[in-house]
């Protein structure tokens, strides 16, 4: 793990009010483990399929999942095997309804209030907010729209002839791919100040690019104003 993750967090000074109008300030958030307390893909699949069907699919994909854990294959191919065994061949209308139900009724129980408050703080400051996650845009785009993110850069799933194939339509948005997605999103208009929030090895490159970075389990975010803090006490 890069040494900066274990070092004390430093926070950049924002531009002055006169400079802020010309500044592009962006806050990039990982999702699983950072905003949530869990792996959202597992929760989505098990909720949509039911635990018996999900467990059977995970068992079918187990050789590739184990190989990924042992660094014998990459996350892209392991994720595809799991998705083929669970969503492969299912009608897009059915899967997308599952996604809408998950966002509307299931996801909230695994969200961290302090990170929702952090998101609200950035939005109140007029910062652009972007969700950058290896989990599928299938449901994260819906959630990001609901929460007012400016963009959701996530893993895309392939649909063919009205059915999910179980293959990925993009590279798995993890590690270096997160930085490539951010670069493609802001193009030549790079931010004056970049905040990044993450919790795992898959966020290392994104955190390294940030002026202001936070790694869950090492540092707490700065205190929020009371009216934005869900507990009405300092987060840190």
N, C-alpha and C positions, 0 to 999 in steps of 0.2 A: 504494500500500500504506500502511496506517495507520502513523503514525510510531512507535507503541509497538513494532512488530515489529523495528525497527532499534535500539531502545534497549536498554541493559543490562537483563537480567532481574532482577526483584526477587521474593523469596519471602516470602509472608505467614507470620506466626508462628501456629502452630496453637493452638487453645484449650488451656488447662491441663487436667490430668487430671480435675479436679473438674468442669470445664465440658464436657468432651468427651462425657460420657454424654448430655447434652441437645443436643449439636451434630449437625447433619447435614452431613457433609463428603463432597463428591462429586468424583470425578475423571472428566472427559469426554475421551475419546480419539477423534481422527480415525483412520481406518484406512489408506487408500492413501497411501504416502509417509511416513507417521508411524510406524505399526506395521510396515508392509511396505516393501520396497525397490522396489516396482513398482505398476503399475495392476492390481489384482486382477481386475477384470471382463475385461480383455483376456486375462489368463492363464486365467481360467475358461472363457471362450468358445472360445479356441483349443485348450485341452486337451480340452474336451468334444466339439467339432465336428471337430477336426483343423485344421491350418493352412490347407489348401486351401479348405475350406468357410468357415472364418472369414474368410479373405482375400476370398473372393467376397462374403460378406455385408458386410464393411467397404467394399468397392468400391461396392456398391449404395447404401450409406449415405453415401458420400464427399461428395456435394454438401451434405448437411446438416451433416456434420462440419466441412467447410471453412467453411460459413457461420457455424457456431458459433465457430470460431477467429477469424473476421473480425468477430464480434459482430453478425452479421446475423440470427441466430436464437438462441434460448436453449438451454441445456444440456438442459433437459427434453425438448424436441422432437428434438434431435439424438440423445439417448440412445434415445428411442423408435424412431427410424428404424433405428438399429443393432440394437436388440433385435428389431424386426419382421423384419429381414433375416436374423437368426441363430436366434432362438428362436421366432419367430412360428409358430403352428400345431403346435408339437411337444407331445406328450402330457406332462401334468404329472408323471406317474409317472417318465417317462424323464428329464426335466429335473431333478427332485428327486433322483434317483439319481446323476446327474452331480454335483449339488451336494454330496451326501454323500461321494462319492468324492474330490472336490476338497478338502474339509475334512480328510478322513482321510488322504489320500495325497499331495496336491499342494501345499497351501498352506504347509506348514511351511518349505519351502526359501526362501521370500521374507520370512520374519518376522525382525525385528530383535531379537536377544537382549537388548539393553539396554532395549528398550521392554517386552519381556515381564517383565524384572526390575522395571521401574518399575510395571507393573500389579500384580505380586506384592507389591511394597512397599505400595502403597495398600491392597490386600486384607488384608495382614497388620496394617495399622493399623486395620482395621475401617471403612475408607472405602467408600462405595458407588461402584461403577465402572460407567460407561455408555459404550457404543460409539456414536458419532454419525458416520454415513458416507453418502455419496452412492451407494456401491455397494449391490447388491441384498441385501435381507434373505434372499433365496433361500438363500444360503450363509453369510452373516454371522451370521444368527440361530443357526445350528448351531454355528459357531465360537465365538460369544459364550457360548452355553450351556456348551460344552466348557471354556472358560477361566474360567467363574465370574462373568461380568459380571452385574450386576443388571438391565440392560436393554440392548437393541440398537435404536437409532433409526436406521433405514436406509430406503432407497428400496424401496417395495413394487411388485411386478410383478403385473399383472392375469392372472387365470386365469378362463376361461369355458368351460363345457361340457367340463371336464377337460383343457383345453389352454392353454398360455401364448399370449397374444395378441400379445405384443411391446409392449403399451401399459403405461404406469405406472399403478398403482392409487393412488398418492399423488404429492404433489409431489416432485421430485428433492430429496433431502436435502443441500442445498448452500447455503452462504452464509447468508442470513437464515433459511432454512428450518431450519437446525440449531438456532438459538435458539428458534424457534417450537416445535420438537419437544421441546426441553428444558423450556420453560415448560409445555407440555401434560403432560409426564411428572411433574414435581414439583408441579404445580398450586399450591396455596396453601402448601405446605411447602417453601419455597425453602431451598437449602443455606446454612448458616452460612459455609461456605468452599468455593469452587469452584476446582478445578484444571482446566486445559484444555491439551491437547497437540494441535498441528496443524503443517501444513507448507505450506499453499498459501492462495491468495486465498479459496478456499471456506471457510476456517476463521476468517477475520478477525473476523466478528461474534461467533462463539463465544469466541474468545480475548479480545475486548474486554469480554465479560461476566465473565470470570474474575478472581478475586483473585490467583491464581497461574497464570501462563501461560508456555508454552514453545513457541517456533517453531523447527522443525528447520532447521539450517544457520546459525542465529544464536547460539543458546545451547544448552549441554548441560544435561541435568537435574542436580540436585544429586547428590552422591555417595550411593551406597547402601551399607548395611552389607555386609561381605564375604560373608556367607552368602546374601545375595540377589543379589549381583552375579555374573553367569555367568562373568566372566573373573577374579573374585577380585582385582580392582584397581579403582580409582575409575573411574566412567563418564566423568566430566568430564575 
